[in-house]
Amino acid sequence: MSITAAAEYSRGVVSCPVLVALLLLATSAALLGEALDAAYIPARAVVWGGLAMAAYGYGLLCVTLAVRGTGQGLGTWRLGRGRR
């Protein structure tokens, strides 16, 4: 590793997918708390729980994007296509 690369690495710059992933995972925890708080009204609990699950899923997708780099979005996934 060169000196320039080491200086760039130690600068502490966090990539955008990492920040978005942390934000979505924190949001999913807050929405889960709302779902548990609204447990006495089942319809509201289901809505809050669904939003929490969606935020958690997108958060995990952003974590995957941050770990594996670009090119790992939903457009590159082979959903519904068999092996050829």
ChimeraX commands (.cxc) that place a marker at each C-alpha (Angstrom):
marker #1 position 0.00,0.00,0.00 radius 0.5
marker #1 position 1.44,3.35,-0.98 radius 0.5
marker #1 position 1.53,6.37,1.30 radius 0.5
marker #1 position -1.19,8.09,-0.71 radius 0.5
marker #1 position -3.48,5.08,-0.49 radius 0.5
marker #1 position -2.84,4.78,3.24 radius 0.5
marker #1 position -3.67,8.45,3.73 radius 0.5
marker #1 position -6.89,8.06,1.75 radius 0.5
marker #1 position -7.81,4.97,3.73 radius 0.5
marker #1 position -7.21,6.56,7.11 radius 0.5
marker #1 position -9.19,9.68,6.29 radius 0.5
marker #1 position -12.34,8.10,7.71 radius 0.5
marker #1 position -14.57,8.61,4.69 radius 0.5
marker #1 position -17.64,6.39,4.86 radius 0.5
marker #1 position -19.32,5.36,1.64 radius 0.5
marker #1 position -22.90,6.28,0.87 radius 0.5
marker #1 position -24.31,2.71,0.97 radius 0.5
marker #1 position -22.95,2.25,4.50 radius 0.5
marker #1 position -24.65,5.42,5.72 radius 0.5
marker #1 position -27.91,4.50,4.00 radius 0.5
marker #1 position -27.74,0.98,5.45 radius 0.5
marker #1 position -27.21,2.30,8.97 radius 0.5
marker #1 position -30.04,4.79,8.55 radius 0.5
marker #1 position -32.44,2.12,7.23 radius 0.5
marker #1 position -31.55,-0.37,9.95 radius 0.5
marker #1 position -32.08,2.28,12.64 radius 0.5
marker #1 position -35.37,3.22,11.00 radius 0.5
marker #1 position -36.48,-0.40,10.99 radius 0.5
marker #1 position -35.74,-0.65,14.72 radius 0.5
marker #1 position -37.82,2.48,15.38 radius 0.5
marker #1 position -40.67,1.19,13.24 radius 0.5
marker #1 position -40.56,-2.13,15.07 radius 0.5
marker #1 position -40.92,-0.22,18.31 radius 0.5
marker #1 position -43.97,1.54,16.89 radius 0.5
marker #1 position -45.41,-1.82,15.84 radius 0.5
marker #1 position -44.95,-3.21,19.32 radius 0.5
marker #1 position -46.43,-0.06,20.83 radius 0.5
marker #1 position -49.51,-0.34,18.57 radius 0.5
marker #1 position -50.04,-4.04,19.29 radius 0.5
marker #1 position -53.46,-3.38,20.82 radius 0.5
marker #1 position -54.73,-2.30,17.36 radius 0.5
marker #1 position -53.86,-5.17,15.01 radius 0.5
marker #1 position -54.27,-3.23,11.76 radius 0.5
marker #1 position -51.83,-0.54,12.86 radius 0.5
marker #1 position -49.38,-3.13,14.17 radius 0.5
marker #1 position -49.43,-4.90,10.81 radius 0.5
marker #1 position -48.78,-1.65,8.93 radius 0.5
marker #1 position -45.92,-0.60,11.22 radius 0.5
marker #1 position -44.49,-4.12,11.12 radius 0.5
marker #1 position -44.65,-4.20,7.33 radius 0.5
marker #1 position -42.85,-0.89,7.10 radius 0.5
marker #1 position -40.23,-2.17,9.55 radius 0.5
marker #1 position -39.69,-5.29,7.45 radius 0.5
marker #1 position -39.36,-3.23,4.26 radius 0.5
marker #1 position -36.81,-0.89,5.86 radius 0.5
marker #1 position -34.88,-3.87,7.21 radius 0.5
marker #1 position -34.84,-5.57,3.80 radius 0.5
marker #1 position -33.60,-2.46,2.04 radius 0.5
marker #1 position -31.03,-1.98,4.81 radius 0.5
marker #1 position -29.68,-5.47,4.20 radius 0.5
marker #1 position -29.58,-4.77,0.47 radius 0.5
marker #1 position -27.50,-1.65,1.14 radius 0.5
marker #1 position -25.17,-3.66,3.40 radius 0.5
marker #1 position -24.70,-6.15,0.56 radius 0.5
marker #1 position -24.00,-3.29,-1.83 radius 0.5
marker #1 position -21.47,-1.77,0.59 radius 0.5
marker #1 position -19.66,-5.06,1.14 radius 0.5
marker #1 position -19.58,-6.37,-2.42 radius 0.5
marker #1 position -19.32,-3.07,-4.27 radius 0.5
marker #1 position -21.27,-1.84,-7.24 radius 0.5
marker #1 position -23.05,-4.13,-9.65 radius 0.5
marker #1 position -24.94,-6.02,-6.96 radius 0.5
marker #1 position -28.30,-4.27,-7.31 radius 0.5
marker #1 position -31.61,-5.93,-8.04 radius 0.5
marker #1 position -31.12,-5.42,-11.78 radius 0.5
marker #1 position -28.26,-7.95,-11.84 radius 0.5
marker #1 position -30.04,-10.64,-9.85 radius 0.5
marker #1 position -31.30,-13.61,-11.83 radius 0.5
marker #1 position -34.74,-13.99,-10.32 radius 0.5
marker #1 position -37.01,-16.49,-12.01 radius 0.5
marker #1 position -34.51,-17.58,-14.61 radius 0.5
marker #1 position -33.26,-21.12,-14.59 radius 0.5
marker #1 position -29.66,-22.12,-15.13 radius 0.5
marker #1 position -28.64,-22.33,-18.74 radius 0.5
marker link #1:1,2 radius 0.2
marker link #1:2,3 radius 0.2
marker link #1:3,4 radius 0.2
marker link #1:4,5 radius 0.2
marker link #1:5,6 radius 0.2
marker link #1:6,7 radius 0.2
marker link #1:7,8 radius 0.2
marker link #1:8,9 radius 0.2
marker link #1:9,10 radius 0.2
marker link #1:10,11 radius 0.2
marker link #1:11,12 radius 0.2
marker link #1:12,13 radius 0.2
marker link #1:13,14 radius 0.2
marker link #1:14,15 radius 0.2
marker link #1:15,16 radius 0.2
marker link #1:16,17 radius 0.2
marker link #1:17,18 radius 0.2
marker link #1:18,19 radius 0.2
marker link #1:19,20 radius 0.2
marker link #1:20,21 radius 0.2
marker link #1:21,22 radius 0.2
marker link #1:22,23 radius 0.2
marker link #1:23,24 radius 0.2
marker link #1:24,25 radius 0.2
marker link #1:25,26 radius 0.2
marker link #1:26,27 radius 0.2
marker link #1:27,28 radius 0.2
marker link #1:28,29 radius 0.2
marker link #1:29,30 radius 0.2
marker link #1:30,31 radius 0.2
marker link #1:31,32 radius 0.2
marker link #1:32,33 radius 0.2
marker link #1:33,34 radius 0.2
marker link #1:34,35 radius 0.2
marker link #1:35,36 radius 0.2
marker link #1:36,37 radius 0.2
marker link #1:37,38 radius 0.2
marker link #1:38,39 radius 0.2
marker link #1:39,40 radius 0.2
marker link #1:40,41 radius 0.2
marker link #1:41,42 radius 0.2
marker link #1:42,43 radius 0.2
marker link #1:43,44 radius 0.2
marker link #1:44,45 radius 0.2
marker link #1:45,46 radius 0.2
marker link #1:46,47 radius 0.2
marker link #1:47,48 radius 0.2
marker link #1:48,49 radius 0.2
marker link #1:49,50 radius 0.2
marker link #1:50,51 radius 0.2
marker link #1:51,52 radius 0.2
marker link #1:52,53 radius 0.2
marker link #1:53,54 radius 0.2
marker link #1:54,55 radius 0.2
marker link #1:55,56 radius 0.2
marker link #1:56,57 radius 0.2
marker link #1:57,58 radius 0.2
marker link #1:58,59 radius 0.2
marker link #1:59,60 radius 0.2
marker link #1:60,61 radius 0.2
marker link #1:61,62 radius 0.2
marker link #1:62,63 radius 0.2
marker link #1:63,64 radius 0.2
marker link #1:64,65 radius 0.2
marker link #1:65,66 radius 0.2
marker link #1:66,67 radius 0.2
marker link #1:67,68 radius 0.2
marker link #1:68,69 radius 0.2
marker link #1:69,70 radius 0.2
marker link #1:70,71 radius 0.2
marker link #1:71,72 radius 0.2
marker link #1:72,73 radius 0.2
marker link #1:73,74 radius 0.2
marker link #1:74,75 radius 0.2
marker link #1:75,76 radius 0.2
marker link #1:76,77 radius 0.2
marker link #1:77,78 radius 0.2
marker link #1:78,79 radius 0.2
marker link #1:79,80 radius 0.2
marker link #1:80,81 radius 0.2
marker link #1:81,82 radius 0.2
marker link #1:82,83 radius 0.2
marker link #1:83,84 radius 0.2
view
